[in-house]
Amino acid sequence: METFRIEVGSVHGIKPGHIVGAIANESGIEGVHIGRVDIREDHSFVDLPEGMPKPIFKELQKVRVVGRELRISRVSEKPPKPPRDTAGRHPDSRPAGDRHPGARHAGARPAQRKMLSRRKKV
């Protein structure tokens, strides 16, 4: 497999299925032969079979997905993912052990909290 960079990312609303579908439809490569799709903020990486013919590669450079051209290019090495920023996340997205005891049902509506708190504890 070879790694390719495409110029669409999460800020464009892209999903792995969009990328796989666009490449499969335009190149004739079956989806099972398309490798890992790594979506970053403003670009993505996709692994494709080694030795892609030049005409297919040129066609893929013009393909549009979510309204943007793929502008595909080969890369020799994929840079590591940047560390995830946890700032600004919802407080209940922390692991259960890190929450305060009352947070268990904090996201539930009042009627749900009442019902959930009445359940028998095992």
N, C-alpha and C positions, 0 to 999 in steps of 0.2 A: 504494500500500500504506500501511496505518496500522500503527503499532507498539502492541502491547498488552503489559501486564505480567500475569503469572499468578503466583500465590503457591505454586508448587512449584519446587524446585530440586534441585541435585545431592545435598544432604543427605537428600533424600527418595527417592533412587534413581531419579530420573526420567531418561528418555532421549528424544531428539527424536522417535522413533517413537511413544512413548506420547502425547506432546502432539499430534502430527499426527493420530494415530488417534482420539483423544478428540474433537478439534475437528471432524474430518471426519465422524465418526459422528453427532455431536449437532447439527451446524449444517447439514449437507448441502453444505458447501463441499468440493469435490474437493481431494484432497491436493496436486495439482499447482498449485493456486491458493494454497496456504499457503506463505508465504515463509520467510525465515530464522528459525531457532529458536536463541536464545542462552541457554544454561542457565548461571545463576550459582549461588552457594552455596545461598541460601534462596528464590530466586525465578527466574523466567525471562522472556524477552521473545520474542514471536512476531509476525511481520509477516503481516497478513491483508488481504484486499481492502478498499479504501476504501468507506465508505458501508454498513457492515453494518446490516441492519434491526434495530430495537430489540427485537423479540420474540426473534430469534436471539441477540442480545447478552445478554438476560436469561436465556435458557436456558443459555448457556455459563457464566454466573456460578455456576450450580449443579452443573455437570458435575464429576464426580470422576475423578481419575486417580491411580494408585498409592495409593488410599485417602484422597486429600485433595481438597478442592474447589479448582477452578482460581481462583475469585474474580478473574476477569479484569477489567481496567480499562484504559482508553486512557491512553497517555502521549504527551506532546507531543515529548519528546526522550529518547532512551535514553542513560543515563550511560555514560562509557567504562568498559571492563573494568579492574578493578584489576590492578596488576602481579602476575605469577605468582610465588609463593613457591617457591624452589628448595630451601629448607632442609628437611632430613629426607628428601630423595630418595635412592634407592639410588645408590651411587657409580658403578656402571656405566651410569647413565642419562645421563652426560655424553657429549658428542660424542667419537668415537673418538680424535681427536687430543689430547684433554685427559687421557686415561687413561695410566697408567704401562704400560710394555711388557708386563709380566706379567699385566695385567688382561684381555688378549684372550680367554682361555678361563676366566676366574675363576669364571663362573657354571656351567660344565659340571661334570658328575660326574667323578670320577677316571678312570673308563674312557674317557669321552668326551674328556677332556683329553689322555690318552695317544694316542688315535686321532687327534685333531685336530693334535697336535704332530708326528705322523709324516708328515702330508701334505707333499708336495713343495711347496716355495715357488717361485712363478713369478717 
